[in-house]
Amino acid sequence: MRRTLVIVGAGPRGTGLIERIAANAPDLYAGSGLDIHLVDPYPPGAGRIWRAAQSPLLWMNSHAEDITMFTDETVDMAGPVREGPSLHEWAGLDGRVFADRQTQGAYLRWVHEQAVAALPEGVAVHHHPRRALRVGGPREGRQQVWLEGRPRPLLADLVVLAIGHLDSELDDEQRALASYARTHDLVHLPPDFTADSDLSAIEADEPVLVRGFGLAFVDLMVLLFEGRGGRYDGDTYVPSGREPVLYVGSRRGVPYRSKIGYDVGGERPPLPRFFGPAEVDGLLARPEGFEFRRDVWPLIEKELGFAHYHRLFTAHPERTSMDWVDFEEKYAAAAPVERQVLVAAAVPDAADQLDLAALDHPLDGVRYATHEEFQAGLRGYIEDDLSRRHDPAHSADQSVFFGLLSVYGQLIRLGDMGPWWHGFFSYLASGPPGPRLRQMLALSRAGLLKFVGADMTVTARDGVFRASSATVPGFSVAARALVEARLPEPTVRLARGPLLRSLHADGAAETPEGLLRVDPADGRILDKAGRPHPRRFALGPYTDGRTPGAFTRPRTGGPAFRQNDATARAALAFLRDLACRAAA
């Protein structure tokens, strides 16, 4: 009997899994054929997020040379390496270009086709353009995957969920705001994928409150300005007359840090140094467990500092007052307070010192007398960020980026560290392209984008929404429209579709933050007793094994590749054993 594998989600993660199945199947699977069923209402490869049917104005937020779907020898995995072109090589683009998402979707479709073509004879792929509603079946028996619009389920020996980002039901705050908007004829757009939001209710010239200053905001900005016919003439925005006026704020009150705009090459910091496999083993071995802030963050802080100062001392020694070998020895032995004293003595310029707390809270304690002064002040902050992130004299920032990637690769073994860490990583390492920040500056000068400040609060009273921030004491702004410019939280309980909620009801475990718990070894879904399900796997941002970013930079180890490979090998070994038992 042919074995059957159902993969729910045909986007990049599902495609990466098929690529790993194709790479490992010749060695691991010699059964009597295999049917792989891909379940996704969107096209295989691109999936929902990278589909062709979206605005060509929307970009990737990584350089084309920093996006690959193929493994290399830096990936720590058991399966074979199958190299292939990065996005810029495949598309014939300048590597430093920020490609549009339609181009990325075409790349993903090609990768999917190549992966399917590489499958051994006897392995067939079937696409079902439908939504998966639930997974049933006994732990030790065939699984049933129920699809929308089909009276009978797909029967599967194994199921892998690779469904990517989730749509979510509204939480208590968002439900209250939505109810208030309906009662008072206001506009309320909850957290969503901006490309899927209906922005037609936002009218020209009206003020709009926007909570969120990350990548979802950048998409909103693009669609409401260029998307409505405006254009940029150098550093000047030329309006179409159809634009609203956006008032934006967030917890930090500033946009994510610009993508680094240089590539200096040379020696990367030798990582991991202070937060590697041995330290992770030690944390996992603690019978009392561990806490992120108390036990993990000090190791991360030391690791990122090491990455920063290694580059500063080796590439810019004229800005230091100590030999690197001497500094490294003292840094390794120093406690946190001692490290601060050491850095102050060895690195005279504060601009060359790494202060992670100040980076995370740039407006803490900062106050402006007027709203207008804050607009000028934040424009200056953005200009300084652009200047620094495009100046190789500050190449220590790039080493911190590599440090963040290394840290995230280690954290996967510990499970999810909560929303703060993921947000901090995204803020420093996954910000917008520099040109998008220059567009923000142009919109601010044109009076169409206004900054509210840090810890922006939104209240609903007197028939409107009102926003304020302690950054500008006494200032507030009222509007009939409120946009929550951020992705929905990837929680099991609030997932809009029934698939994950039914898994939870069937005994699947979740973290305190609501992520689906999986075995870090191979992605098997864990139950509330910590037992891995023998026939159900999950990969992606809704699990506690989530990885940094959507895609992998070439030659950076690729933890998502490692996960895909481990899951593919575990699935193939299980299916092989089933086939052998059936033959016997």
TILOSE-789013 format. One record per residue (C-alpha): residue in one letter; x, y, z. Coordinates in steps of 0.001 Angstrom, whole numbers, plus 500000, padded with zeros to 6 digits. Example, Ala and Ser with C-alpha at 12.3 -4.5 7.8 and 13.67 -1.06 7.14 Angstrom:
! TILOSE-789013
residuo, east, north, up
a, 512300, 495500, 507800
s, 513670, 498940, 507140
This chain:
! TILOSE-789013
residuo, east, north, up
m, 500000, 500000, 500000
r, 501327, 503457, 499115
r, 502169, 505607, 502119
t, 500593, 509054, 502421
l, 501977, 512323, 503800
v, 499773, 515404, 504099
i, 501483, 518812, 504292
v, 499119, 521618, 505296
g, 500639, 524802, 503858
a, 502261, 525056, 500431
g, 504184, 528284, 500982
p, 507922, 528649, 501622
r, 507978, 526282, 504605
g, 506052, 523540, 502846
t, 508252, 524010, 499799
g, 511393, 523797, 501930
l, 510122, 520576, 503458
i, 509523, 519011, 500026
e, 513045, 520036, 498997
r, 514432, 518205, 502054
i, 512245, 515165, 501361
a, 513644, 515054, 497825
a, 517201, 515347, 499156
n, 516820, 512633, 501816
a, 514432, 510160, 500156
p, 517053, 508271, 498106
d, 518812, 507226, 501333
l, 515874, 506894, 503723
y, 512797, 505824, 501801
a, 512644, 502698, 499680
g, 508951, 501949, 500195
s, 506288, 501103, 497658
g, 505652, 504676, 496593
l, 504584, 507806, 498458
d, 501773, 510296, 497907
i, 502389, 513805, 499225
h, 499212, 515870, 499509
l, 499714, 519665, 499670
v, 496738, 521458, 501198
d, 496617, 525228, 500639
p, 494060, 527515, 498935
y, 496978, 529548, 497570
p, 499496, 528556, 494863
p, 502313, 526165, 495836
g, 505635, 527848, 496439
a, 504489, 531418, 496919
g, 501561, 530647, 499215
r, 499475, 533482, 500583
i, 502125, 536021, 501582
w, 504177, 535890, 498375
r, 501375, 535308, 495888
a, 501370, 537153, 492572
a, 498003, 538803, 493261
q, 499276, 541724, 495358
s, 500579, 545234, 494788
p, 503868, 545394, 492842
l, 504785, 548345, 495084
l, 505440, 546023, 498042
w, 509058, 544996, 498525
m, 511025, 542367, 500325
n, 512770, 543837, 503354
s, 516015, 541962, 502620
h, 518545, 542416, 499858
a, 518081, 539971, 496991
e, 521480, 538422, 497724
d, 520392, 537658, 501302
i, 517510, 535340, 500351
t, 517943, 531693, 499499
m, 515826, 528546, 499632
f, 518810, 526221, 499306
t, 521176, 524638, 501805
d, 524952, 524908, 501930
e, 527719, 523384, 504030
t, 527166, 525842, 506901
v, 523841, 524136, 507778
d, 524269, 521707, 510686
m, 522054, 518863, 509456
a, 522168, 515129, 508848
g, 520868, 515242, 505282
p, 522769, 516032, 502092
v, 523428, 519561, 500902
r, 521604, 520511, 497705
e, 522855, 523907, 496598
g, 520917, 526297, 494398
p, 520703, 529961, 493424
s, 519784, 532758, 495785
l, 517062, 535174, 494712
h, 519417, 537621, 493010
e, 521241, 534858, 491134
w, 517997, 533297, 489933
a, 516362, 536589, 488925
g, 519497, 538223, 487502
l, 519234, 541126, 489925
d, 521838, 543326, 491571
g, 522420, 541634, 494909
r, 521830, 544875, 496844
v, 518367, 545431, 495343
f, 515216, 545029, 497429
a, 513108, 542933, 495080
d, 509343, 543236, 495000
r, 507293, 540439, 496525
q, 505915, 539306, 493196
t, 509476, 538500, 492094
q, 510036, 536578, 495302
g, 506805, 534680, 494642
a, 508032, 533689, 491192
y, 511309, 532471, 492727
l, 509389, 530399, 495266
r, 507205, 528861, 492577
w, 510346, 527859, 490664
v, 511916, 526371, 493801
h, 508748, 524366, 494396
e, 508820, 523035, 490827
q, 512486, 522083, 491174
a, 511853, 520306, 494475
v, 508958, 518290, 493047
a, 511008, 517389, 489973
a, 513828, 516129, 492230
l, 511598, 513648, 494079
p, 512454, 509999, 493376
e, 510355, 507905, 491051
g, 507236, 506687, 492787
v, 506787, 509838, 494894
a, 503861, 511956, 493677
v, 502649, 515396, 494806
h, 498965, 516384, 494727
h, 497812, 519958, 495422
h, 494434, 520553, 497046
p, 493467, 524264, 496759
r, 491335, 524170, 499902
r, 491593, 525002, 503580
a, 492280, 522304, 506137
l, 489646, 522360, 508877
r, 490853, 519780, 511376
v, 493058, 516763, 511934
g, 491700, 513649, 513644
g, 492680, 510073, 514191
p, 494315, 507926, 516903
r, 497930, 508406, 517958
e, 498905, 505006, 516595
g, 496697, 504993, 513498
r, 496126, 506811, 510234
q, 495213, 510458, 510510
q, 492197, 512157, 508949
v, 492634, 515635, 507461
w, 489270, 517264, 506822
l, 489167, 519834, 504019
e, 486745, 522649, 503376
g, 484110, 521611, 500834
r, 484948, 517901, 500883
p, 482638, 515355, 502552
r, 485443, 512878, 503233
p, 488853, 513439, 504780
l, 492271, 512780, 503336
l, 493776, 509747, 505044
a, 497389, 510224, 506058
d, 500107, 508168, 507666
l, 501712, 511458, 508734
v, 500628, 515101, 508844
v, 502931, 518141, 508829
l, 501514, 521595, 509530
a, 503501, 524292, 507696
i, 500787, 526936, 507666
g, 502918, 530032, 508193
h, 501431, 533145, 509759
l, 497958, 532928, 511243
d, 494801, 534944, 511078
s, 493548, 535563, 514621
e, 490325, 536332, 516373
l, 490272, 539678, 518172
d, 491493, 539805, 521757
d, 489506, 541626, 524451
e, 490975, 545061, 523686
q, 490457, 544755, 519945
r, 486893, 543505, 520375
a, 486100, 546525, 522534
l, 487607, 548917, 519982
a, 485770, 547222, 517114
s, 482483, 547432, 519004
y, 483069, 551120, 519740
a, 483803, 551762, 516062
r, 480566, 550097, 514974
t, 478545, 552058, 517528
h, 480025, 555430, 516522
d, 480446, 554839, 512775
l, 484262, 554852, 512981
v, 486928, 552879, 511125
h, 488863, 550252, 513037
l, 491318, 547954, 511250
p, 492632, 545271, 513658
p, 496016, 543509, 513360
d, 496253, 541919, 509918
f, 498523, 541363, 506952
t, 498481, 544846, 505485
a, 498323, 543599, 501894
d, 495025, 541881, 502776
s, 493466, 544808, 504651
d, 490602, 546737, 503076
l, 491930, 550304, 503137
s, 489091, 551785, 501091
a, 487352, 553101, 504213
i, 490287, 555437, 504922
e, 489397, 558742, 503313
a, 491593, 561417, 501802
d, 492804, 564232, 504082
e, 491414, 562643, 507244
p, 493664, 561969, 510263
v, 494313, 558269, 510913
l, 495811, 556871, 514105
v, 498301, 554068, 513478
r, 499634, 551901, 516288
g, 502728, 550006, 515178
f, 505954, 551255, 513560
g, 507420, 548066, 512062
l, 507154, 546368, 508702
a, 503341, 546251, 508683
f, 503389, 550045, 508988
v, 505791, 550315, 506056
d, 503353, 548350, 503880
l, 500499, 550586, 505048
m, 502510, 553679, 504173
v, 503266, 552337, 500687
l, 499655, 551421, 499916
l, 498130, 554671, 501228
f, 500580, 557008, 499486
e, 502221, 555517, 496388
g, 499300, 553112, 496161
r, 496959, 556093, 495795
g, 498954, 557754, 493050
g, 501563, 559735, 494960
r, 505210, 559638, 493962
y, 508654, 560589, 495197
d, 510787, 563135, 493375
g, 514143, 562675, 495058
d, 513616, 563570, 498729
t, 510277, 565232, 498047
y, 506864, 563585, 498078
v, 504478, 564707, 495334
p, 500913, 563999, 496537
s, 498000, 562830, 494445
g, 495412, 564514, 496690
r, 493951, 561189, 497812
e, 496175, 560692, 500863
p, 495161, 560650, 504534
v, 497366, 562054, 507326
l, 498898, 559296, 509422
y, 499670, 559742, 513131
v, 501947, 556847, 514082
g, 503279, 555640, 517400
s, 504310, 552421, 519123
r, 505940, 551073, 522258
r, 509341, 552433, 521210
g, 507896, 555347, 519259
v, 510484, 554958, 516478
p, 510633, 552846, 513296
y, 512611, 549624, 513180
r, 516320, 550160, 512548
s, 517271, 550453, 508896
k, 518646, 547499, 507015
i, 522437, 547766, 506884
g, 523416, 549254, 503542
y, 526994, 548036, 503127
d, 528915, 544771, 502987
v, 532451, 545191, 504247
g, 533319, 541503, 504085
g, 536352, 540381, 506053
e, 536393, 538225, 509154
r, 533068, 537591, 510852
p, 533069, 537329, 514641
p, 533925, 533762, 515741
l, 530499, 532777, 517011
p, 529146, 531265, 519148
r, 531512, 532372, 521917
f, 529558, 532846, 525145
f, 526170, 531448, 524098
g, 526603, 528208, 522251
p, 525670, 524508, 522526
a, 527472, 524029, 525846
e, 525603, 526915, 527478
v, 522288, 525670, 526077
d, 523043, 522165, 527376
g, 523694, 523663, 530806
l, 520400, 525537, 530818
l, 518450, 522468, 529707
a, 520105, 520355, 532405
r, 518943, 522585, 535265
p, 516402, 520618, 537296
e, 514772, 523866, 538440
g, 514484, 525161, 534889
f, 515544, 528613, 533744
e, 514159, 532104, 533290
f, 514900, 534224, 530246
r, 515810, 537503, 531955
r, 517730, 535930, 534820
d, 519527, 533074, 533094
v, 519467, 533517, 529314
w, 519581, 537248, 528622
p, 522949, 537798, 530411
l, 524517, 535212, 528092
i, 522935, 536848, 525031
e, 524067, 540289, 526130
k, 527642, 539072, 526544
e, 527542, 537287, 523182
l, 526284, 540345, 521287
g, 528859, 542534, 523025
f, 531593, 540128, 522006
a, 530441, 540247, 518363
h, 530383, 544062, 518456
y, 533778, 544584, 520069
h, 535512, 541866, 518068
r, 534740, 543821, 514909
l, 535498, 547218, 516440
f, 538903, 546170, 517767
t, 539966, 544201, 514686
a, 538631, 546521, 511950
h, 538805, 549936, 513671
p, 541644, 549654, 516214
e, 542320, 553395, 516048
r, 539070, 553931, 517973
t, 540131, 551715, 520870
s, 542734, 552181, 523599
m, 543602, 548561, 524352
d, 544959, 545552, 522524
w, 542225, 543110, 521429
v, 543856, 540069, 523034
d, 544041, 541869, 526363
f, 540488, 543178, 526039
e, 539069, 539776, 525089
e, 540696, 538083, 528073
k, 539317, 540653, 530502
y, 535910, 540719, 528804
a, 535571, 536945, 529100
a, 536288, 536984, 532825
a, 534318, 540113, 533752
a, 530918, 540260, 535437
p, 528348, 542659, 533883
v, 529312, 545709, 535977
e, 533015, 545024, 535427
r, 532397, 544783, 531671
q, 530880, 548252, 531684
v, 534013, 549649, 533370
l, 536240, 547747, 530942
v, 534369, 549025, 527890
a, 534383, 552618, 529140
a, 538166, 552442, 529518
a, 538894, 550650, 526248
v, 536357, 552356, 523956
p, 536506, 556136, 524504
d, 533664, 557205, 522189
a, 530186, 556372, 523514
a, 528991, 556016, 519897
d, 531266, 552957, 519611
q, 529927, 551311, 522776
l, 527103, 548787, 522576
d, 524189, 549759, 524827
l, 521368, 547300, 524154
a, 518983, 548930, 526653
a, 519371, 552322, 524975
l, 518867, 550742, 521552
d, 515661, 549091, 522726
h, 514240, 552227, 524383
p, 515590, 555210, 522413
l, 512926, 557623, 523716
d, 512998, 556589, 527377
g, 512980, 559739, 529468
v, 513019, 561969, 526370
r, 510449, 564783, 526414
y, 509616, 567456, 523857
a, 507904, 570743, 524639
t, 505774, 570728, 521499
h, 504532, 568292, 518882
e, 506382, 570225, 516183
e, 509688, 569926, 518024
f, 509215, 566172, 518276
q, 508638, 565911, 514514
a, 511996, 567555, 513874
g, 513639, 565500, 516612
l, 512448, 562150, 515251
r, 513394, 563113, 511701
g, 516884, 563730, 513073
y, 516844, 560333, 514757
i, 515878, 558603, 511484
e, 518525, 560533, 509550
d, 521178, 559516, 512094
d, 520073, 555892, 511868
l, 520247, 555931, 508067
s, 523689, 557520, 508163
r, 525068, 555003, 510643
r, 523539, 551932, 509020
h, 525013, 552890, 505636
d, 528496, 553772, 506909
p, 531049, 550905, 507037
a, 532917, 552862, 509691
h, 530216, 551427, 511990
s, 530655, 547859, 510762
a, 530439, 546620, 514357
d, 526667, 546973, 513854
q, 526851, 544326, 511149
s, 528679, 541996, 513522
v, 525881, 542458, 516060
f, 523496, 541367, 513302
f, 525485, 538155, 512845
g, 525476, 537778, 516624
l, 521691, 538007, 516667
l, 521434, 535267, 514036
s, 523777, 533052, 516032
v, 521824, 533638, 519242
y, 518491, 532848, 517606
g, 519924, 529604, 516275
q, 520791, 528543, 519820
l, 517520, 529712, 521355
i, 515501, 527330, 519187
r, 516656, 524460, 521398
l, 515308, 526248, 524473
g, 511844, 526872, 523067
d, 510210, 530228, 522541
m, 511533, 533059, 524698
g, 508409, 535183, 524520
p, 507299, 538174, 522455
w, 509875, 540637, 523814
w, 512854, 538765, 522416
h, 511241, 538198, 519017
g, 510292, 541888, 518820
f, 513769, 543014, 519871
f, 515376, 540791, 517241
s, 513047, 542075, 514527
y, 513624, 545705, 515551
l, 517414, 545422, 515263
a, 517867, 542781, 512567
s, 514745, 542801, 510389
g, 513960, 546452, 509779
p, 512934, 548180, 506560
p, 515130, 549010, 503576
g, 516868, 552355, 503846
p, 514835, 553831, 500963
r, 511619, 553236, 502926
l, 512951, 555316, 505826
r, 513890, 558074, 503397
q, 510298, 557969, 502151
m, 509107, 558363, 505755
l, 511228, 561491, 506019
a, 509735, 562884, 502800
l, 506181, 562207, 504027
s, 506957, 563825, 507374
r, 508290, 566954, 505697
a, 505145, 567014, 503531
g, 502969, 566964, 506663
l, 501329, 563648, 505730
l, 503118, 561514, 508340
k, 503213, 562691, 511935
f, 504900, 560996, 514893
v, 503059, 560502, 518202
g, 505773, 559073, 520456
a, 506688, 556147, 522681
d, 504189, 554013, 524610
m, 501396, 555454, 522511
t, 498023, 555033, 524190
v, 494705, 554889, 522368
t, 491429, 555680, 524076
a, 487900, 555538, 522724
r, 485699, 558341, 524047
d, 483539, 561258, 522932
g, 482715, 559451, 519692
v, 486328, 559297, 518403
f, 489641, 557540, 518932
r, 492317, 559608, 520688
a, 496084, 558996, 520839
s, 498736, 560456, 523125
s, 502235, 559757, 524418
a, 504386, 560930, 527310
t, 507047, 561870, 524744
v, 505080, 565088, 524130
p, 503287, 565896, 527408
g, 499858, 567428, 526905
f, 499585, 566571, 523215
s, 496820, 564344, 521851
v, 495138, 563819, 518512
a, 491612, 562650, 517710
a, 490594, 560664, 514632
r, 487726, 558648, 513234
a, 490066, 555904, 512002
l, 492423, 553600, 513886
v, 494750, 551088, 512222
e, 496627, 548447, 514216
a, 499701, 548105, 512017
r, 501057, 544796, 513196
l, 500646, 541114, 512485
p, 498131, 539097, 514465
e, 499603, 537266, 517434
p, 500340, 533653, 516376
t, 498447, 532035, 519238
v, 496708, 528672, 519143
r, 493648, 529783, 521117
l, 492992, 532886, 519008
a, 493655, 531283, 515608
r, 490727, 532235, 513374
g, 490516, 528921, 511534
p, 489449, 525766, 513378
l, 492550, 523727, 512556
l, 494826, 524734, 515440
r, 491974, 525174, 517893
s, 490876, 521597, 517225
l, 494441, 520379, 517812
h, 494468, 522189, 521141
a, 491145, 520630, 522080
d, 492617, 517251, 521127
g, 495407, 517661, 523692
a, 498172, 519601, 521924
a, 500183, 521734, 524335
e, 500857, 525446, 524125
t, 503353, 527805, 525730
p, 502249, 530517, 528186
e, 502300, 532917, 525213
g, 499963, 530611, 523256
l, 502387, 529051, 520766
l, 502071, 525410, 519779
r, 504682, 523322, 521591
v, 506829, 521044, 519438
d, 509750, 518709, 519996
p, 512881, 520745, 519136
a, 514523, 517611, 517730
d, 512148, 517077, 514804
g, 509037, 519264, 515156
r, 506616, 516627, 516446
i, 503644, 518227, 518212
l, 503771, 517761, 521985
d, 500788, 517000, 524174
k, 500159, 518460, 527627
a, 502207, 515663, 529210
g, 505168, 516503, 526955
r, 504781, 513421, 524741
p, 505547, 513900, 521032
h, 502768, 512797, 518705
p, 504117, 510019, 516480
r, 502172, 511165, 513409
r, 501823, 514948, 513679
f, 504495, 517586, 513075
a, 504417, 521393, 512958
l, 506859, 523983, 511596
g, 506588, 527755, 511578
p, 506034, 531007, 513492
y, 503016, 529722, 515438
t, 505235, 527107, 517170
d, 507758, 527499, 519968
g, 510387, 526388, 517455
r, 509967, 529513, 515333
t, 513062, 530779, 513559
p, 514292, 534305, 512769
g, 512889, 536023, 509702
a, 511011, 534621, 506751
f, 514055, 533520, 504761
t, 517675, 532548, 505258
r, 520819, 534392, 504249
p, 523277, 532187, 502374
r, 526088, 530750, 504481
t, 524596, 531608, 507874
g, 523667, 528132, 509111
g, 519950, 528438, 508438
p, 518121, 527043, 511500
a, 514950, 526711, 509392
f, 516886, 524478, 506990
r, 518044, 522392, 509942
q, 514460, 522028, 511155
n, 513150, 521138, 507695
d, 515834, 518507, 507309
a, 515172, 516949, 510721
t, 511419, 516818, 510094
a, 511855, 515373, 506599
r, 514217, 512672, 507860
a, 511955, 511755, 510787
a, 508933, 511554, 508481
l, 510744, 509442, 505879
a, 512118, 507062, 508508
f, 508649, 506616, 510000
l, 507083, 505982, 506583
r, 509877, 503557, 505663
d, 509278, 501548, 508833
l, 505545, 501467, 508118
a, 506198, 500198, 504615
c, 508590, 497534, 505910
r, 506075, 496308, 508479
a, 503334, 496203, 505855
a, 505564, 494187, 503528
a, 506434, 491762, 506329
